[in-house]
Amino acid sequence: MNYIKISLNVGLGLVVALMTFFLYSMVNDPIQFERQKSDRYDKVIERLKDIRTAQLAYRDLRGSFAGDFDQLIHTLKFDSIPEVRIIGNPDDTAQTVIYDTIYYNMMDRVFPAKVVNPDSLRYIPYSGGDTFNISAGSITRNRVNISVFEVSAPETKFLKGLDPRFINRDFALRVGSMSEGNLSGNWE
């Protein structure tokens, strides 16, 4: 009788310990996922902001957005941005005015206080080498042609290695829009 009571207590103790572990996992797994998801979102959003900055500089130089990363990266690495300096007063007719054009490296002007590797812009952080989806074109709004671009990263790519139960397969972080003249990100 005493043996049965002890075995029953030990068995119930194991069941309680097992249930405690499962309950802890049920609560802790989503918390850990959200923490890691937040870190990854921050990195992907930072990269999308860098791409948007590069696209705006590309548009200022070329008149439209880059349709692929090869064009964008080549322009960032090898092209220059002109800056005209005016020496003298252009409103004074008695004075000689000198217009001096200086060309600056595009990377130095686009990312002056930040170290950005242009070759890595195309890659989604934490994806293992997957690239962002990029497209560019133009749309007509109120009889005006507007250059547009869109760059996106599906959640399934940058949340690789995390618990798939919590990943939204239909969601992607995106900057720009191919259907509107909008350069905002969907996280803003």
Z-matrix of the N, CA and C atoms (Angstrom, degrees):
N
C 1 1.437
C 2 1.536 1 110.28
N 3 1.321 2 115.33 1 -44.76
C 4 1.447 3 121.09 2 179.45
C 5 1.531 4 110.65 3 -65.35
N 6 1.339 5 115.33 4 -36.71
C 7 1.462 6 121.25 5 178.59
C 8 1.529 7 110.30 6 -63.23
N 9 1.324 8 118.08 7 -42.72
C 10 1.468 9 123.02 8 179.86
C 11 1.527 10 109.86 9 -64.38
N 12 1.318 11 116.06 10 -41.83
C 13 1.460 12 120.50 11 -179.15
C 14 1.535 13 110.63 12 -64.09
N 15 1.316 14 117.10 13 -42.44
C 16 1.471 15 121.50 14 179.52
C 17 1.526 16 110.08 15 -66.16
N 18 1.359 17 117.53 16 -45.13
C 19 1.464 18 120.19 17 179.67
C 20 1.516 19 111.16 18 -63.64
N 21 1.321 20 116.71 19 -38.42
C 22 1.463 21 120.58 20 178.58
C 23 1.530 22 110.39 21 -65.44
N 24 1.309 23 117.50 22 -42.01
C 25 1.471 24 121.16 23 177.99
C 26 1.530 25 111.46 24 -64.55
N 27 1.329 26 116.79 25 -42.88
C 28 1.466 27 120.79 26 177.92
C 29 1.525 28 110.02 27 -64.15
N 30 1.331 29 116.76 28 -44.62
C 31 1.472 30 121.12 29 178.68
C 32 1.514 31 111.67 30 -61.09
N 33 1.318 32 116.81 31 -45.62
C 34 1.469 33 120.17 32 178.38
C 35 1.530 34 111.39 33 -65.88
N 36 1.339 35 116.09 34 -35.77
C 37 1.470 36 119.94 35 176.59
C 38 1.522 37 111.26 36 -62.18
N 39 1.351 38 116.26 37 -41.70
C 40 1.466 39 120.52 38 177.34
C 41 1.525 40 111.25 39 -65.46
N 42 1.327 41 116.94 40 -41.29
C 43 1.469 42 120.88 41 178.08
C 44 1.524 43 109.99 42 -62.24
N 45 1.334 44 117.21 43 -43.34
C 46 1.472 45 121.29 44 178.66
C 47 1.527 46 110.12 45 -63.12
N 48 1.337 47 117.22 46 -43.54
C 49 1.468 48 120.70 47 179.10
C 50 1.528 49 110.47 48 -62.80
N 51 1.328 50 116.66 49 -43.35
C 52 1.459 51 121.21 50 178.84
C 53 1.525 52 111.46 51 -64.20
N 54 1.318 53 116.70 52 -43.69
C 55 1.471 54 121.16 53 178.64
C 56 1.533 55 110.71 54 -64.48
N 57 1.334 56 116.89 55 -37.61
C 58 1.467 57 121.08 56 177.62
C 59 1.522 58 110.05 57 -63.63
N 60 1.328 59 116.44 58 -43.30
C 61 1.465 60 120.39 59 178.14
C 62 1.525 61 110.92 60 -61.36
N 63 1.324 62 118.09 61 -47.29
C 64 1.466 63 121.50 62 179.80
C 65 1.525 64 111.64 63 -63.86
N 66 1.305 65 116.94 64 -39.99
C 67 1.462 66 120.78 65 178.17
C 68 1.528 67 110.45 66 -64.73
N 69 1.325 68 116.58 67 -43.45
C 70 1.459 69 121.14 68 176.98
C 71 1.529 70 110.34 69 -60.48
N 72 1.329 71 116.84 70 -43.79
C 73 1.468 72 120.93 71 179.07
C 74 1.524 73 111.29 72 -63.54
N 75 1.320 74 116.41 73 -40.76
C 76 1.466 75 119.89 74 -179.72
C 77 1.524 76 111.17 75 -62.81
N 78 1.302 77 117.39 76 -33.99
C 79 1.463 78 121.22 77 179.79
C 80 1.527 79 110.68 78 -85.06
N 81 1.317 80 117.18 79 -41.67
C 82 1.457 81 121.59 80 -173.54
C 83 1.530 82 113.23 81 -76.61
N 84 1.321 83 119.01 82 -36.57
C 85 1.467 84 121.26 83 -177.45
C 86 1.527 85 112.35 84 -57.29
N 87 1.323 86 120.22 85 -49.58
C 88 1.469 87 118.99 86 177.81
C 89 1.531 88 113.12 87 -63.89
N 90 1.326 89 117.18 88 -33.55
C 91 1.469 90 120.05 89 178.71
C 92 1.521 91 110.11 90 -66.41
N 93 1.329 92 116.99 91 -46.34
C 94 1.464 93 121.03 92 177.72
C 95 1.526 94 110.86 93 -62.87
N 96 1.332 95 116.74 94 -41.43
C 97 1.460 96 120.85 95 178.66
C 98 1.527 97 110.23 96 -60.40
N 99 1.319 98 117.20 97 -47.05
C 100 1.471 99 120.99 98 -178.86
C 101 1.522 100 111.31 99 -62.76
N 102 1.314 101 117.65 100 -37.15
C 103 1.463 102 121.12 101 178.69
C 104 1.530 103 110.22 102 -64.84
N 105 1.332 104 116.54 103 -47.81
C 106 1.461 105 120.29 104 179.47
C 107 1.523 106 110.87 105 -68.21
N 108 1.319 107 117.10 106 -38.15
C 109 1.460 108 121.69 107 178.27
C 110 1.523 109 110.17 108 -61.44
N 111 1.313 110 117.02 109 -43.20
C 112 1.461 111 121.66 110 179.92
C 113 1.529 112 111.17 111 -61.72
N 114 1.334 113 117.34 112 -43.44
C 115 1.465 114 121.13 113 177.87
C 116 1.524 115 110.88 114 -61.70
N 117 1.314 116 116.47 115 -43.70
C 118 1.465 117 120.62 116 -178.77
C 119 1.529 118 111.31 117 -69.50
N 120 1.324 119 116.83 118 -40.87
C 121 1.463 120 120.20 119 176.18
C 122 1.531 121 110.11 120 -57.14
N 123 1.331 122 116.91 121 -44.42
C 124 1.464 123 120.67 122 -178.95
C 125 1.524 124 111.27 123 -58.50
N 126 1.325 125 117.16 124 -44.11
C 127 1.471 126 120.95 125 -179.49
C 128 1.529 127 111.43 126 -67.05
N 129 1.324 128 117.07 127 -42.78
C 130 1.468 129 120.55 128 -179.45
C 131 1.530 130 109.81 129 -67.19
N 132 1.317 131 117.68 130 -41.61
C 133 1.467 132 120.97 131 178.88
C 134 1.524 133 110.41 132 -63.92
N 135 1.323 134 117.25 133 -40.38
C 136 1.465 135 120.35 134 176.97
C 137 1.529 136 110.63 135 -60.42
N 138 1.322 137 116.79 136 -42.93
C 139 1.471 138 120.45 137 179.17
C 140 1.528 139 110.56 138 -66.45
N 141 1.338 140 117.90 139 -40.10
C 142 1.469 141 120.89 140 177.68
C 143 1.530 142 111.07 141 -63.62
N 144 1.315 143 117.66 142 -37.55
C 145 1.470 144 120.69 143 176.85
C 146 1.528 145 110.61 144 -65.37
N 147 1.342 146 117.03 145 -39.79
C 148 1.466 147 120.62 146 176.68
C 149 1.524 148 110.62 147 -63.21
N 150 1.324 149 116.97 148 -40.93
C 151 1.466 150 120.73 149 178.47
C 152 1.522 151 109.96 150 -64.74
N 153 1.327 152 117.77 151 -42.04
C 154 1.470 153 120.83 152 178.11
C 155 1.531 154 110.39 153 -61.13
N 156 1.326 155 117.66 154 -44.00
C 157 1.465 156 121.83 155 178.33
C 158 1.524 157 110.35 156 -60.76
N 159 1.327 158 116.34 157 -43.67
C 160 1.467 159 120.64 158 178.85
C 161 1.529 160 110.88 159 -65.53
N 162 1.321 161 117.65 160 -40.72
C 163 1.467 162 121.29 161 179.03
C 164 1.534 163 110.85 162 -63.76
N 165 1.312 164 117.82 163 -40.80
C 166 1.469 165 120.54 164 178.99
C 167 1.527 166 110.92 165 -64.25
N 168 1.327 167 117.19 166 -40.49
C 169 1.463 168 120.62 167 176.69
C 170 1.528 169 110.40 168 -66.04
N 171 1.321 170 116.70 169 -39.77
C 172 1.467 171 121.31 170 177.51
C 173 1.528 172 110.05 171 -60.94
N 174 1.336 173 116.64 172 -44.95
C 175 1.467 174 120.83 173 179.57
C 176 1.529 175 111.03 174 -63.77
N 177 1.320 176 117.40 175 -40.17
C 178 1.464 177 120.06 176 178.41
C 179 1.520 178 111.26 177 -61.72
N 180 1.318 179 116.89 178 -34.43
C 181 1.460 180 121.54 179 -178.57
C 182 1.525 181 112.39 180 -84.14
N 183 1.325 182 118.05 181 -41.36
C 184 1.463 183 122.71 182 -172.17
C 185 1.529 184 114.94 183 -104.43
N 186 1.326 185 118.37 184 -18.38
C 187 1.462 186 120.58 185 179.76
C 188 1.517 187 114.60 186 95.31
N 189 1.323 188 117.04 187 -11.22
C 190 1.469 189 121.14 188 176.93
C 191 1.525 190 107.60 189 -149.54
N 192 1.322 191 115.52 190 170.71
C 193 1.460 192 119.87 191 -179.22
C 194 1.526 193 110.89 192 -84.38
N 195 1.325 194 116.20 193 156.38
C 196 1.467 195 122.01 194 178.04
C 197 1.524 196 109.53 195 -74.73
N 198 1.328 197 115.71 196 134.50
C 199 1.459 198 121.21 197 -179.55
C 200 1.513 199 113.83 198 -88.83
N 201 1.330 200 116.64 199 -10.76
C 202 1.463 201 119.66 200 176.12
C 203 1.527 202 109.61 201 -150.19
N 204 1.299 203 114.95 202 164.41
C 205 1.459 204 119.68 203 -175.56
C 206 1.519 205 112.62 204 -71.21
N 207 1.328 206 118.54 205 -28.13
C 208 1.460 207 119.85 206 179.03
C 209 1.527 208 110.72 207 -60.67
N 210 1.335 209 116.95 208 -46.02
C 211 1.475 210 120.74 209 177.71
C 212 1.522 211 110.95 210 -61.75
N 213 1.312 212 115.99 211 -47.43
C 214 1.462 213 121.57 212 -176.40
C 215 1.528 214 111.15 213 -62.52
N 216 1.307 215 116.83 214 -47.67
C 217 1.464 216 121.17 215 -177.53
C 218 1.522 217 110.96 216 -67.70
N 219 1.323 218 117.41 217 -41.52
C 220 1.464 219 120.50 218 178.39
C 221 1.524 220 110.59 219 -60.21
N 222 1.318 221 116.52 220 -43.79
C 223 1.463 222 120.49 221 179.48
C 224 1.525 223 110.88 222 -64.19
N 225 1.311 224 117.39 223 -43.30
C 226 1.466 225 120.37 224 179.09
C 227 1.524 226 111.92 225 -61.85
N 228 1.316 227 116.68 226 -40.14
C 229 1.457 228 120.48 227 -174.86
C 230 1.527 229 113.66 228 -79.36
N 231 1.335 230 116.82 229 -35.57
C 232 1.456 231 117.99 230 -167.81
C 233 1.523 232 115.86 231 -118.93
N 234 1.306 233 119.40 232 -11.85
C 235 1.463 234 120.47 233 -178.30
C 236 1.520 235 111.58 234 -94.66
N 237 1.328 236 113.81 235 165.88
C 238 1.460 237 121.78 236 -178.79
C 239 1.514 238 110.06 237 -123.08
N 240 1.318 239 115.16 238 154.25
C 241 1.461 240 121.62 239 176.83
C 242 1.523 241 107.60 240 -107.73
N 243 1.342 242 117.32 241 124.65
C 244 1.467 243 118.77 242 178.76
C 245 1.530 244 111.35 243 -79.10
N 246 1.317 245 115.02 244 143.55
C 247 1.459 246 121.04 245 172.94
C 248 1.522 247 107.30 246 -133.45
N 249 1.320 248 115.87 247 123.73
C 250 1.460 249 120.99 248 -178.91
C 251 1.519 250 108.45 249 -94.45
N 252 1.342 251 114.88 250 125.14
C 253 1.465 252 120.70 251 175.68
C 254 1.521 253 107.72 252 -106.63
N 255 1.312 254 114.64 253 133.44
C 256 1.462 255 120.44 254 -179.23
C 257 1.524 256 107.80 255 -104.26
N 258 1.324 257 114.75 256 120.86
C 259 1.460 258 120.65 257 178.22
C 260 1.523 259 106.92 258 -106.19
N 261 1.306 260 115.86 259 116.61
C 262 1.459 261 121.73 260 -175.14
C 263 1.516 262 109.88 261 105.91
N 264 1.319 263 115.69 262 179.84
C 265 1.461 264 121.79 263 -178.06
C 266 1.524 265 109.31 264 -104.29
N 267 1.330 266 119.25 265 113.57
C 268 1.464 267 120.48 266 -178.42
C 269 1.532 268 112.95 267 -67.62
N 270 1.319 269 118.48 268 -17.43
C 271 1.464 270 121.37 269 179.13
C 272 1.529 271 112.56 270 -85.12
N 273 1.314 272 117.60 271 -13.50
C 274 1.466 273 121.88 272 -179.13
C 275 1.525 274 109.08 273 -93.16
N 276 1.327 275 116.60 274 113.58
C 277 1.473 276 120.70 275 -177.06
C 278 1.523 277 112.39 276 -76.56
N 279 1.320 278 117.75 277 -16.12
C 280 1.462 279 120.49 278 -178.89
C 281 1.527 280 111.99 279 -86.33
N 282 1.283 281 116.85 280 -8.66
C 283 1.462 282 120.97 281 -175.49
C 284 1.526 283 110.09 282 -110.82
N 285 1.306 284 116.17 283 144.54
C 286 1.457 285 120.98 284 175.53
C 287 1.531 286 108.68 285 -81.03
N 288 1.321 287 114.41 286 131.01
C 289 1.458 288 120.35 287 -179.72
C 290 1.523 289 108.56 288 -107.68
N 291 1.318 290 115.28 289 133.73
C 292 1.461 291 120.50 290 179.17
C 293 1.528 292 108.12 291 -113.97
N 294 1.321 293 114.77 292 128.32
C 295 1.461 294 121.17 293 175.43
C 296 1.522 295 107.12 294 -104.34
N 297 1.302 296 115.77 295 117.49
C 298 1.457 297 121.60 296 -177.46
C 299 1.528 298 108.71 297 -115.04
N 300 1.327 299 116.09 298 120.80
C 301 1.459 300 120.49 299 179.55
C 302 1.523 301 109.40 300 -98.93
N 303 1.318 302 114.64 301 124.82
C 304 1.460 303 121.39 302 178.59
C 305 1.526 304 107.25 303 -116.52
N 306 1.320 305 116.15 304 135.66
C 307 1.462 306 120.87 305 179.38
C 308 1.525 307 109.37 306 -105.33
N 309 1.329 308 114.62 307 128.87
C 310 1.454 309 121.46 308 179.69
C 311 1.521 310 109.65 309 -111.44
N 312 1.322 311 115.33 310 145.99
C 313 1.456 312 120.90 311 174.71
C 314 1.525 313 108.53 312 -58.49
N 315 1.314 314 116.47 313 132.98
C 316 1.461 315 120.90 314 -175.37
C 317 1.531 316 112.05 315 -60.51
N 318 1.313 317 118.46 316 -41.91
C 319 1.469 318 120.92 317 -179.79
C 320 1.525 319 111.14 318 -61.00
N 321 1.348 320 116.99 319 -38.41
C 322 1.462 321 120.19 320 -179.55
C 323 1.517 322 111.97 321 -67.20
N 324 1.323 323 117.49 322 -30.95
C 325 1.466 324 121.26 323 -179.47
C 326 1.529 325 112.59 324 -86.87
N 327 1.319 326 117.16 325 -35.76
C 328 1.466 327 120.49 326 -176.62
C 329 1.528 328 110.63 327 -76.04
N 330 1.328 329 116.96 328 -41.81
C 331 1.466 330 121.91 329 -179.19
C 332 1.532 331 109.31 330 -124.78
N 333 1.341 332 118.45 331 69.33
C 334 1.467 333 120.13 332 -173.47
C 335 1.531 334 114.80 333 -67.43
N 336 1.304 335 118.14 334 -36.15
C 337 1.466 336 120.06 335 -174.33
C 338 1.522 337 112.22 336 -110.84
N 339 1.310 338 117.11 337 14.52
C 340 1.455 339 120.33 338 -172.93
C 341 1.524 340 109.22 339 -134.61
N 342 1.304 341 116.08 340 140.46
C 343 1.459 342 120.42 341 175.98
C 344 1.525 343 107.48 342 -91.12
N 345 1.327 344 115.62 343 111.98
C 346 1.463 345 121.52 344 179.98
C 347 1.519 346 107.86 345 -126.52
N 348 1.307 347 116.43 346 127.79
C 349 1.453 348 121.01 347 174.85
C 350 1.529 349 107.52 348 -88.13
N 351 1.338 350 118.62 349 110.67
C 352 1.465 351 119.44 350 -176.64
C 353 1.525 352 113.39 351 -61.20
N 354 1.324 353 117.31 352 -29.60
C 355 1.464 354 119.81 353 -179.77
C 356 1.526 355 112.59 354 -67.72
N 357 1.327 356 117.88 355 -21.95
C 358 1.466 357 120.22 356 -178.57
C 359 1.522 358 112.74 357 -92.93
N 360 1.330 359 118.93 358 -3.55
C 361 1.466 360 121.06 359 -178.59
C 362 1.524 361 112.47 360 -58.72
N 363 1.307 362 117.39 361 -34.65
C 364 1.463 363 121.07 362 -175.47
C 365 1.529 364 113.74 363 -72.50
N 366 1.323 365 118.02 364 -18.46
C 367 1.465 366 121.22 365 -172.36
C 368 1.530 367 112.16 366 -94.50
N 369 1.325 368 115.17 367 134.77
C 370 1.459 369 122.15 368 177.80
C 371 1.530 370 108.04 369 -78.19
N 372 1.331 371 118.21 370 125.19
C 373 1.467 372 119.19 371 177.73
C 374 1.533 373 111.47 372 -58.57
N 375 1.315 374 116.02 373 143.85
C 376 1.475 375 124.63 374 177.49
C 377 1.530 376 113.46 375 67.63
N 378 1.323 377 118.36 376 11.52
C 379 1.464 378 119.25 377 -175.63
C 380 1.523 379 113.07 378 -97.91
N 381 1.303 380 117.44 379 -8.48
C 382 1.455 381 119.37 380 -177.89
C 383 1.519 382 112.83 381 77.50
N 384 1.328 383 117.87 382 27.77
C 385 1.462 384 121.30 383 176.61
C 386 1.513 385 115.49 384 104.20
N 387 1.317 386 118.75 385 1.29
C 388 1.469 387 120.58 386 175.82
C 389 1.525 388 109.50 387 -69.20
N 390 1.325 389 116.02 388 150.08
C 391 1.460 390 120.20 389 -177.64
C 392 1.525 391 111.25 390 -107.30
N 393 1.328 392 114.27 391 156.69
C 394 1.458 393 120.54 392 175.00
C 395 1.523 394 109.15 393 -66.06
N 396 1.321 395 116.82 394 150.65
C 397 1.460 396 121.82 395 170.55
C 398 1.523 397 106.41 396 -83.22
N 399 1.328 398 117.09 397 128.24
C 400 1.458 399 120.69 398 -178.11
C 401 1.521 400 109.19 399 -130.63
N 402 1.319 401 115.59 400 140.10
C 403 1.460 402 120.82 401 173.94
C 404 1.520 403 108.05 402 -151.52
N 405 1.322 404 115.14 403 153.04
C 406 1.463 405 121.12 404 179.80
C 407 1.515 406 108.38 405 -147.41
N 408 1.305 407 115.35 406 156.41
C 409 1.457 408 121.01 407 179.24
C 410 1.509 409 109.71 408 -179.77
N 411 1.319 410 115.18 409 -153.37
C 412 1.463 411 119.19 410 176.90
C 413 1.521 412 108.78 411 -142.04
N 414 1.318 413 114.96 412 151.01
C 415 1.457 414 121.78 413 176.36
C 416 1.521 415 107.79 414 -128.79
N 417 1.319 416 116.09 415 161.30
C 418 1.458 417 120.83 416 178.18
C 419 1.520 418 108.81 417 -109.52
N 420 1.320 419 115.09 418 124.15
C 421 1.462 420 122.38 419 176.66
C 422 1.528 421 107.29 420 -129.26
N 423 1.321 422 116.01 421 123.08
C 424 1.473 423 121.45 422 -179.61
C 425 1.528 424 111.45 423 52.56
N 426 1.322 425 115.37 424 43.74
C 427 1.462 426 124.19 425 178.84
C 428 1.530 427 113.63 426 62.00
N 429 1.323 428 115.70 427 26.64
C 430 1.461 429 121.47 428 177.22
C 431 1.525 430 108.08 429 -125.07
N 432 1.335 431 116.24 430 129.14
C 433 1.467 432 120.41 431 176.32
C 434 1.524 433 109.61 432 -77.02
N 435 1.317 434 115.33 433 130.31
C 436 1.460 435 121.58 434 -179.79
C 437 1.525 436 108.14 435 -122.86
N 438 1.333 437 116.30 436 128.56
C 439 1.465 438 120.22 437 173.99
C 440 1.518 439 108.70 438 -74.22
N 441 1.323 440 116.05 439 135.71
C 442 1.462 441 121.52 440 -179.70
C 443 1.528 442 109.88 441 -134.76
N 444 1.314 443 115.46 442 157.69
C 445 1.463 444 121.12 443 172.37
C 446 1.516 445 108.37 444 -147.80
N 447 1.324 446 114.98 445 162.45
C 448 1.463 447 120.89 446 175.55
C 449 1.521 448 108.24 447 -147.04
N 450 1.309 449 115.72 448 132.34
C 451 1.465 450 122.36 449 175.70
C 452 1.522 451 106.53 450 -128.06
N 453 1.331 452 116.70 451 130.08
C 454 1.464 453 119.31 452 -176.81
C 455 1.527 454 111.47 453 -139.31
N 456 1.332 455 113.31 454 157.72
C 457 1.464 456 121.78 455 177.29
C 458 1.521 457 108.22 456 -137.25
N 459 1.338 458 117.81 457 112.24
C 460 1.467 459 119.72 458 177.85
C 461 1.530 460 111.21 459 -63.06
N 462 1.314 461 115.04 460 142.38
C 463 1.467 462 120.99 461 -179.86
C 464 1.527 463 111.33 462 -58.41
N 465 1.323 464 117.14 463 -31.14
C 466 1.467 465 120.30 464 -179.24
C 467 1.524 466 111.49 465 -64.41
N 468 1.338 467 117.62 466 -25.71
C 469 1.465 468 119.99 467 -178.60
C 470 1.521 469 112.55 468 -81.42
N 471 1.329 470 118.23 469 -44.75
C 472 1.463 471 118.32 470 -175.39
C 473 1.526 472 113.51 471 -91.54
N 474 1.325 473 117.31 472 -3.77
C 475 1.468 474 120.08 473 173.35
C 476 1.523 475 111.28 474 -107.08
N 477 1.335 476 116.69 475 20.04
C 478 1.467 477 121.11 476 176.60
C 479 1.520 478 109.88 477 -55.94
N 480 1.320 479 115.31 478 140.98
C 481 1.452 480 120.20 479 177.47
C 482 1.521 481 114.02 480 88.54
N 483 1.328 482 117.30 481 -9.67
C 484 1.465 483 120.41 482 176.34
C 485 1.525 484 109.00 483 -94.78
N 486 1.302 485 116.44 484 170.55
C 487 1.465 486 122.34 485 -177.21
C 488 1.529 487 110.41 486 -60.36
N 489 1.335 488 118.58 487 114.21
C 490 1.467 489 121.28 488 -176.36
C 491 1.526 490 114.30 489 -65.54
N 492 1.325 491 117.46 490 -15.13
C 493 1.472 492 119.41 491 178.78
C 494 1.524 493 111.82 492 -63.93
N 495 1.324 494 116.74 493 -26.24
C 496 1.459 495 120.61 494 -173.82
C 497 1.527 496 113.25 495 -103.02
N 498 1.325 497 118.24 496 -0.52
C 499 1.470 498 121.62 497 -177.14
C 500 1.519 499 109.83 498 -88.51
N 501 1.326 500 115.82 499 130.19
C 502 1.464 501 122.20 500 176.62
C 503 1.526 502 107.91 501 -86.80
N 504 1.296 503 117.41 502 107.39
C 505 1.465 504 122.00 503 -175.47
C 506 1.527 505 113.21 504 -69.91
N 507 1.317 506 117.63 505 -16.74
C 508 1.462 507 121.07 506 -177.24
C 509 1.522 508 112.99 507 -97.53
N 510 1.330 509 118.71 508 -2.63
C 511 1.460 510 121.01 509 -175.40
C 512 1.519 511 110.87 510 -101.41
N 513 1.323 512 115.58 511 142.88
C 514 1.459 513 121.88 512 174.61
C 515 1.522 514 108.51 513 -139.28
N 516 1.325 515 116.34 514 140.42
C 517 1.458 516 119.93 515 170.11
C 518 1.520 517 106.77 516 -75.93
N 519 1.332 518 116.22 517 136.85
C 520 1.461 519 120.21 518 -172.30
C 521 1.518 520 109.76 519 -143.64
N 522 1.327 521 115.53 520 145.10
C 523 1.459 522 121.97 521 170.69
C 524 1.522 523 107.14 522 -126.58
N 525 1.335 524 116.08 523 137.98
C 526 1.457 525 121.04 524 -176.74
C 527 1.513 526 111.19 525 81.31
N 528 1.336 527 114.54 526 178.82
C 529 1.464 528 120.35 527 179.70
C 530 1.520 529 108.85 528 -156.79
N 531 1.311 530 116.33 529 138.00
C 532 1.463 531 120.93 530 177.06
C 533 1.524 532 111.66 531 -84.95
N 534 1.325 533 118.28 532 -9.57
C 535 1.463 534 120.43 533 -177.71
C 536 1.528 535 113.09 534 -110.51
N 537 1.321 536 117.97 535 -9.18
C 538 1.457 537 122.45 536 179.51
C 539 1.526 538 108.98 537 -136.49
N 540 1.308 539 116.43 538 159.96
C 541 1.460 540 120.34 539 174.73
C 542 1.518 541 109.73 540 -84.77
N 543 1.318 542 116.84 541 62.30
C 544 1.452 543 122.63 542 -171.57
C 545 1.523 544 109.54 543 -125.25
N 546 1.321 545 116.55 544 126.45
C 547 1.460 546 120.73 545 -179.77
C 548 1.523 547 112.44 546 -106.81
N 549 1.322 548 116.78 547 10.42
C 550 1.469 549 121.24 548 -178.45
C 551 1.522 550 110.74 549 -78.85
N 552 1.315 551 114.86 550 160.57
C 553 1.449 552 120.90 551 172.89
C 554 1.517 553 109.65 552 -93.83
N 555 1.321 554 117.16 553 154.82
C 556 1.466 555 119.54 554 -178.82
C 557 1.524 556 112.35 555 -76.90
N 558 1.306 557 119.06 556 1.61
C 559 1.461 558 122.63 557 174.35
C 560 1.534 559 110.74 558 -94.63
N 561 1.333 560 116.71 559 -12.28
C 562 1.472 561 120.88 560 -176.03
C 563 1.506 562 110.96 561 -86.18
